[in-house]
Amino acid sequence: MSAHPNQLDCKRIERALAQRERYRYVTPQVIPDEDDHGYRIESPCCSRNVEPAGGTIDIALLKYLKPHWLLYRKDHEYSTWVLHSVEDTLNAALEILLPDEERVFWP
């Protein structure tokens, strides 16, 4: 039985998302992903770049693959997850996701 997803890390991610730099006026959701042993983040699309009607889109997928955290971004054109980075800790992955300097997670 996998230790992920779990409520503790889900809450840690939710709290961290409140500190993000992009689209702070929307409320993202953290969804436990049993199949991927991780956490999928989705949010309303405010920029309308991906979803013209402003619907909900996938932002990121965080997977724990012992001993690393895999951070994925969504390729909305092909509707696939693309590995962005491999980090040693959840905090390190969140430090990439939250500022999103390359604007690959929050389009």
N, CA, C and O of each residue as an XYZ file, in Angstrom:
428
protein
N       0.841     -1.187      0.000
C       0.000      0.000      0.000
C       0.882      1.245      0.000
O       1.815      1.355      0.796
N       0.585      2.164     -0.883
C       1.382      3.381     -1.022
C       1.058      4.396      0.073
O      -0.073      4.475      0.552
N       2.062      5.160      0.453
C       1.860      6.229      1.432
C       1.332      7.499      0.775
O       1.051      8.490      1.449
N       1.204      7.456     -0.534
C       0.728      8.630     -1.278
C      -0.384      8.219     -2.206
O      -0.319      7.155     -2.824
N      -1.388      9.032     -2.313
C      -1.583     10.327     -1.667
C      -2.013     10.184     -0.205
O      -2.532      9.151      0.218
N      -1.780     11.251      0.541
C      -2.221     11.286      1.931
C      -2.704     12.691      2.267
O      -2.358     13.658      1.588
N      -3.503     12.790      3.317
C      -4.117     14.071      3.682
C      -3.091     15.117      4.129
O      -3.267     16.306      3.863
N      -2.031     14.687      4.799
C      -1.027     15.636      5.277
C      -0.365     16.365      4.108
O      -0.296     17.594      4.102
N       0.117     15.620      3.129
C       0.761     16.269      1.980
C      -0.243     17.055      1.149
O       0.097     18.094      0.583
N      -1.459     16.573      1.073
C      -2.499     17.304      0.344
C      -2.690     18.695      0.969
O      -2.764     19.694      0.253
N      -2.767     18.754      2.279
C      -2.917     20.036      2.985
C      -1.665     20.906      2.824
O      -1.770     22.125      2.688
N      -0.489     20.288      2.840
C       0.756     21.052      2.643
C       0.749     21.728      1.274
O       1.139     22.888      1.144
N       0.306     21.003      0.268
C       0.252     21.554     -1.085
C      -0.787     22.673     -1.147
O      -0.527     23.727     -1.729
N      -1.950     22.455     -0.558
C      -2.989     23.490     -0.554
C      -2.496     24.775      0.096
O      -2.718     25.866     -0.429
N      -1.823     24.646      1.243
C      -1.297     25.837      1.930
C      -0.233     26.535      1.086
O      -0.188     27.764      1.027
N       0.609     25.760      0.444
C       1.656     26.344     -0.389
C       1.065     27.088     -1.581
O       1.567     28.144     -1.966
N       0.005     26.543     -2.164
C      -0.610     27.188     -3.331
C      -1.133     28.584     -3.016
O      -1.241     29.421     -3.911
N      -1.454     28.837     -1.772
C      -1.901     30.174     -1.382
C      -0.786     31.200     -1.537
O      -1.057     32.400     -1.576
N       0.465     30.747     -1.627
C       1.618     31.629     -1.769
C       2.099     31.772     -3.220
O       3.113     32.423     -3.470
N       1.387     31.176     -4.165
C       1.843     31.211     -5.562
C       1.813     32.639     -6.096
O       1.193     33.522     -5.505
N       2.488     32.851     -7.217
C       2.597     34.184     -7.782
C       1.637     34.428     -8.945
O       1.290     35.577     -9.218
N       1.206     33.387     -9.626
C       0.309     33.546    -10.773
C      -1.136     33.263    -10.389
O      -1.421     32.355     -9.609
N      -2.045     34.060    -10.955
C      -3.481     33.836    -10.827
C      -3.921     33.603     -9.387
O      -4.578     32.613     -9.063
N      -3.541     34.538     -8.549
C      -3.862     34.429     -7.128
C      -5.349     34.627     -6.851
O      -5.811     34.338     -5.748
N      -6.099     35.112     -7.825
C      -7.515     35.390     -7.626
C      -8.410     34.188     -7.926
O      -9.633     34.298     -7.833
N      -7.830     33.056     -8.281
C      -8.615     31.826     -8.450
C      -8.233     30.839     -7.352
O      -7.176     30.953     -6.731
N      -9.097     29.888     -7.132
C      -8.854     28.892     -6.095
C      -8.566     27.538     -6.733
O      -9.479     26.875     -7.226
N      -7.307     27.129     -6.726
C      -6.986     25.812     -7.274
C      -7.431     24.695     -6.330
O      -7.623     24.910     -5.134
N      -7.585     23.525     -6.885
C      -7.956     22.344     -6.120
C      -6.805     21.352     -6.153
O      -6.145     21.200     -7.181
N      -6.563     20.681     -5.047
C      -5.583     19.599     -4.987
C      -6.377     18.306     -4.892
O      -7.139     18.095     -3.948
N      -6.187     17.445     -5.881
C      -6.952     16.208     -5.963
C      -6.018     15.023     -5.782
O      -5.097     14.834     -6.577
N      -6.243     14.223     -4.746
C      -5.421     13.016     -4.573
C      -5.581     12.116     -5.792
O      -6.697     11.874     -6.252
N      -4.467     11.628     -6.307
C      -4.464     10.776     -7.495
C      -3.931      9.405     -7.110
O      -2.720      9.180     -7.100
N      -4.827      8.504     -6.797
C      -4.457      7.159     -6.346
C      -3.644      6.405     -7.399
O      -2.685      5.710     -7.063
N      -4.025      6.541     -8.671
C      -3.348      5.808     -9.747
C      -1.884      6.208     -9.886
O      -1.024      5.365    -10.142
N      -1.605      7.504     -9.714
C      -0.244      7.997     -9.895
C       0.506      8.185     -8.588
O       1.642      8.661     -8.598
N      -0.101      7.821     -7.461
C       0.522      7.983     -6.146
C       0.949      9.431     -5.937
O       2.065      9.711     -5.499
N       0.045     10.334     -6.256
C       0.406     11.734     -6.140
C      -0.794     12.651     -6.022
O      -1.847     12.279     -5.504
N      -0.596     13.875     -6.527
C      -1.541     14.954     -6.323
C      -1.664     15.751     -7.614
O      -0.673     16.247     -8.150
N      -2.884     15.867     -8.100
C      -3.148     16.648     -9.312
C      -3.703     17.997     -8.886
O      -4.577     18.077     -8.022
N      -3.196     19.040     -9.492
C      -3.658     20.390     -9.185
C      -4.413     20.899    -10.406
O      -3.905     20.865    -11.527
N      -5.627     21.368    -10.170
C      -6.428     21.942    -11.237
C      -6.943     23.302    -10.787
O      -7.039     23.582     -9.592
N      -7.274     24.145    -11.770
C      -7.689     25.495    -11.442
C      -8.538     26.058    -12.581
O      -8.397     25.636    -13.729
N      -9.420     27.011    -12.267
C     -10.101     27.711    -13.348
C      -9.062     28.424    -14.218
O      -8.067     28.941    -13.710
N      -9.300     28.446    -15.513
C      -8.375     29.088    -16.460
C      -8.779     30.541    -16.647
O      -9.685     30.844    -17.422
N      -8.113     31.431    -15.945
C      -8.460     32.844    -16.006
C      -7.928     33.547    -17.245
O      -8.548     34.486    -17.744
N      -6.792     33.100    -17.737
C      -6.191     33.762    -18.889
C      -6.964     33.475    -20.164
O      -6.856     34.213    -21.143
N      -7.739     32.408    -20.151
C      -8.514     31.944    -21.311
C      -7.617     31.495    -22.457
O      -8.085     31.304    -23.579
N      -6.315     31.326    -22.172
C      -5.378     30.843    -23.195
C      -5.620     29.380    -23.527
O      -5.450     28.971    -24.675
N      -6.010     28.598    -22.552
C      -6.201     27.160    -22.747
C      -7.677     26.833    -22.880
O      -8.076     26.075    -23.765
N      -8.476     27.398    -22.010
C      -9.911     27.134    -21.978
C     -10.652     28.457    -22.189
O     -10.860     29.208    -21.237
N     -11.048     28.743    -23.426
C     -11.671     30.035    -23.732
C     -12.886     30.378    -22.870
O     -13.156     31.553    -22.619
N     -13.611     29.372    -22.420
C     -14.791     29.629    -21.602
C     -14.440     29.820    -20.128
O     -15.321     30.089    -19.311
N     -13.159     29.683    -19.784
C     -12.741     29.867    -18.401
C     -12.951     28.638    -17.534
O     -12.979     28.744    -16.308
N     -13.097     27.494    -18.143
C     -13.315     26.257    -17.393
C     -12.090     25.822    -16.616
O     -11.048     26.478    -16.657
N     -12.220     24.726    -15.916
C     -11.146     24.186    -15.091
C     -10.139     23.431    -15.957
O     -10.514     22.669    -16.848
N      -8.844     23.660    -15.676
C      -7.775     22.985    -16.411
C      -6.784     22.360    -15.425
O      -6.697     22.766    -14.267
N      -6.047     21.372    -15.909
C      -4.969     20.786    -15.117
C      -3.785     21.745    -15.093
O      -3.436     22.340    -16.113
N      -3.175     21.890    -13.928
C      -2.024     22.777    -13.744
C      -0.747     21.969    -13.570
O       0.236     22.197    -14.275
N      -0.760     21.033    -12.639
C       0.446     20.262    -12.343
C       0.063     18.914    -11.740
O      -1.044     18.720    -11.237
N       1.013     18.002    -11.810
C       0.889     16.703    -11.174
C       2.169     16.470    -10.378
O       3.272     16.535    -10.922
N       2.012     16.201     -9.097
C       3.135     15.889     -8.216
C       3.026     14.413     -7.861
O       2.019     13.975     -7.304
N       4.063     13.647     -8.184
C       4.069     12.216     -7.894
C       5.262     11.885     -7.011
O       6.364     12.399     -7.204
N       5.020     11.032     -6.057
C       6.119     10.562     -5.218
C       6.568      9.210     -5.744
O       5.799      8.249     -5.756
N       7.808      9.146     -6.173
C       8.417      7.902     -6.627
C       9.686      7.760     -5.811
O      10.722      8.342     -6.135
N       9.589      6.982     -4.753
C      10.654      6.879     -3.754
C      12.031      6.831     -4.402
O      12.252      5.987     -5.270
N      12.948      7.681     -4.029
C      12.900      8.694     -2.982
C      12.679     10.111     -3.522
O      13.050     11.076     -2.854
N      12.094     10.262     -4.693
C      11.988     11.578     -5.337
C      10.543     12.007     -5.553
O       9.606     11.209     -5.510
N      10.415     13.300     -5.787
C       9.148     13.882     -6.204
C       9.284     14.263     -7.671
O      10.239     14.932     -8.066
N       8.325     13.834     -8.466
C       8.295     14.153     -9.889
C       7.262     15.256    -10.102
O       6.115     15.140     -9.670
N       7.676     16.309    -10.763
C       6.792     17.440    -11.030
C       6.492     17.461    -12.524
O       7.397     17.581    -13.349
N       5.216     17.345    -12.857
C       4.779     17.336    -14.245
C       3.999     18.605    -14.560
O       3.336     19.172    -13.691
N       4.083     19.034    -15.788
C       3.241     20.107    -16.304
C       2.304     19.495    -17.339
O       2.581     18.424    -17.879
N       1.212     20.168    -17.609
C       0.248     19.644    -18.573
C       0.516     20.265    -19.941
O       0.581     21.488    -20.073
N       0.668     19.425    -20.949
C       0.722     19.881    -22.333
C      -0.729     19.890    -22.807
O      -1.276     18.854    -23.187
N      -1.340     21.062    -22.780
C      -2.763     21.168    -23.073
C      -3.070     20.908    -24.542
O      -4.165     20.458    -24.878
N      -2.122     21.184    -25.405
C      -2.344     20.936    -26.828
C      -2.544     19.447    -27.104
O      -3.407     19.070    -27.896
N      -1.747     18.607    -26.451
C      -1.820     17.159    -26.660
C      -2.510     16.418    -25.511
O      -2.650     15.196    -25.545
N      -2.938     17.171    -24.498
C      -3.627     16.599    -23.337
C      -2.818     15.483    -22.663
O      -3.348     14.419    -22.342
N      -1.520     15.754    -22.458
C      -0.639     14.786    -21.817
C       0.172     15.478    -20.715
O       0.371     16.692    -20.731
N       0.626     14.674    -19.770
C       1.515     15.167    -18.724
C       2.948     15.053    -19.221
O       3.326     14.048    -19.823
N       3.749     16.094    -18.964
C       5.149     16.143    -19.375
C       6.002     16.344    -18.123
O       5.772     17.269    -17.343
N       6.983     15.472    -17.943
C       7.864     15.600    -16.785
C       8.645     16.901    -16.878
O       9.329     17.160    -17.869
N       8.536     17.711    -15.840
C       9.247     18.988    -15.794
C      10.541     18.867    -15.002
O      11.586     19.347    -15.441
N      10.478     18.222    -13.825
C      11.680     18.086    -13.006
C      11.525     16.968    -11.985
O      10.420     16.519    -11.680
N      12.662     16.539    -11.473
C      12.724     15.528    -10.424
C      13.399     16.197     -9.229
O      14.512     16.710     -9.340
N      12.719     16.185     -8.096
C      13.213     16.885     -6.914
C      13.334     15.927     -5.737
O      12.664     14.896     -5.686
N      14.200     16.283     -4.795
C      14.418     15.442     -3.615
C      13.313     15.562     -2.573
O      13.072     14.627     -1.810
N      12.640     16.716     -2.540
C      11.604     16.934     -1.530
C      10.374     17.572     -2.163
O      10.441     18.158     -3.244
N       9.261     17.446     -1.469
C       8.038     18.120     -1.905
C       8.240     19.626     -1.899
O       7.789     20.308     -2.818
N       8.904     20.155     -0.889
C       9.153     21.600     -0.835
C       9.950     22.087     -2.039
O       9.666     23.157     -2.576
N      10.938     21.319     -2.466
C      11.733     21.710     -3.635
C      10.863     21.752     -4.886
O      11.015     22.651     -5.713
N       9.961     20.799     -5.035
C       9.053     20.802     -6.185
C       8.118     22.006     -6.133
O       7.851     22.638     -7.156
N       7.625     22.318     -4.946
C       6.734     23.468     -4.799
C       7.460     24.789     -5.059
O       6.856     25.744     -5.548
N       8.737     24.845     -4.738
C       9.515     26.062     -4.998
C       9.649     26.340     -6.497
O       9.904     27.478     -6.891
N       9.484     25.342     -7.314
C       9.481     25.521     -8.772
C       8.075     25.870     -9.249
O       7.895     26.760    -10.081
N       7.095     25.173     -8.723
C       5.712     25.353     -9.152
C       5.149     26.725     -8.784
O       4.487     27.358     -9.607
N       5.396     27.184     -7.584
C       4.727     28.389     -7.099
C       5.102     29.665     -7.851
O       4.200     30.422     -8.209
N       6.363     29.944     -8.108
C       6.651     31.164     -8.868
C       6.384     30.991    -10.364
O       6.047     31.958    -11.047
N       6.530     29.778    -10.873
C       6.301     29.458    -12.285
C       6.914     30.521    -13.201
O       6.235     31.096    -14.052
N       8.186     30.763    -13.010
C       8.880     31.795    -13.777
C       8.851     31.552    -15.279
O       8.879     32.502    -16.062
N       8.794     30.296    -15.684
C       8.756     29.961    -17.114
C       7.330     29.966    -17.662
O       7.119     29.833    -18.867
N       6.370     30.118    -16.781
C       4.944     30.138    -17.127
C       4.513     28.880    -17.878
O       3.816     28.943    -18.891
N       4.946     27.741    -17.353
C       4.573     26.471    -17.970
C       3.459     25.754    -17.212
O       2.803     24.874    -17.770
N       3.238     26.115    -15.958
C       2.190     25.480    -15.180
C       0.894     26.282    -15.220
O      -0.190     25.724    -15.391
N       1.020     27.591    -15.060
C      -0.143     28.491    -15.037
C      -0.152     29.269    -16.358
O       0.334     30.399    -16.411
N      -0.700     28.674    -17.426
C      -0.637     29.329    -18.746
C      -1.525     30.553    -18.846
O      -1.571     31.199    -19.893
